[in-house]
Amino acid sequence: MKKAILATKVGMTQIFNEDGALIPVTVLQAGPCVVTQVKTEENDGYTAVQVGFVDKKDKTVNKDKAGKKEIVHRHGTTKALKGHFDKAGVSSKRYVREFKFENAEEYTLGAEIKADIFAEGDRIDASAISKGKGFQGAIKRFGQHRGPMAHGSKFHRHQGSNGACSSPSKVFKGKGMPGHMGCKKVTVQNLTVVKVDPEKNLLLVKGAVPGPKKALVTIKETVKVNA
């Protein structure tokens, strides 16, 4: 991977290309992201670039023990983000993510990654947390078929058979059932970048991108391209 950036979802709109064809697009506020750490083979065992996105007030960032504000992780280690940002010489950031760039050694602390790393026609993969839809039935959640809609039927939108009674005498694990829908990480692959606005750091991507408005979206160059 050579190109990636963090973005927030602005919303959807439509534009027209040179031929006058209408194209539905998702507008993304892509960056600017700032490099907060460069991981190397010698120090970390692998090469990667850690980036921060969206400014955050310093008073809300956890500090070291001297600042009397710390967070203890489940592994028992403390994480002092304020000192981490100060060491990189950048302002405090709300989101911190890591990308395994092939050219990670070319980046320096404090360097900015903007929307212009992508160009019109690039293919990308977009990942985000999908919209939460609460508790839903099997028809909406998995697209299962409904029952007869006649007056005598008492089986309209109820789930159908879950399996034979005598054999195997159980419901298999993974069977589609009613339950909580949404709020999961979703990745849409092979989307096309229609337009790039480097001045406003905007990306216009053809089609829909997961998540609600203002959601954090991870944009990476696609891992596979449809023929």
Salt bridges, closest charged atoms under 4 A:
ASP55 OD1 - LYS93 NZ 2.48
ASP86 OD2 - LYS82 NZ 2.94
GLU98 OE1 - LYS39 NZ 2.95
GLU112 OE1 - LYS114 NZ 3.53
ASP122 OD2 - LYS3 NZ 2.82
